[in-house]
Structure formats: C-alpha cells, structure tokens
Amino acid sequence: MSHRGRVAKRNDVSKNRWRYEFDSLDPATGKRRKVTKGGFRTMAEAQAAVDRIVRDQEQGRLPSRPLKLGEWLTSEWLRAITPALEPTTALQYRAVVRA
C-alpha cells in the first residue's frame, strides 16, 4: 500500500497552525488507519514531517500502530530503567508490568 500524506491548515482555535495526515495499514487487523498530527507553524514544517514519517514507515523503521501501554512498559520503559534498579526492585517491577 502506498502511504500518501496530506497537509492542511487547522480549522479550529489554533490559528495559523498546520497538520498532516496519512493513511496506514494496521498489520494486526489489516484495516486502514488515518494518522494525524498537528501543531506545525508552517505548511513546509508539516510537509517535511509527513514526508519523513511516511518514508520511515515505508522502509519499516516505524511501527504501523502505536504501542499499547503494556507493550511500551515491557519493551521500552522497563528495559530503560532496569540497569539503575536493585535486582529485587527490577523483579518486582517486571512482575507488576506483566500482571
């Protein structure tokens, strides 16, 4: 699937702000998802951001869907803090996260 990005000016109280959106496939469900991010000051900033994220996703460098909290806790957070913890604390955190 070709992931095409679009840039548009926001139509809300965020005057003079831009957003991007692009279509992606959720690998778990095979369904199409629309990904949107806003707050860019210029159209060029939004276009550069969507071009970068679409290119990265097409090259497999980004997950197709956001991590769920439990996935993030085990794959990112726990791995990052474990070296600074006492061994028993690390075991307790691991048990709580996986519960």
Beta strands, then each sheet from edge to edge (+ up, - down):
strand 1: 5-9
strand 2: 18-25
strand 3: 32-40
sheet 1: 1+ 2- 3+
end
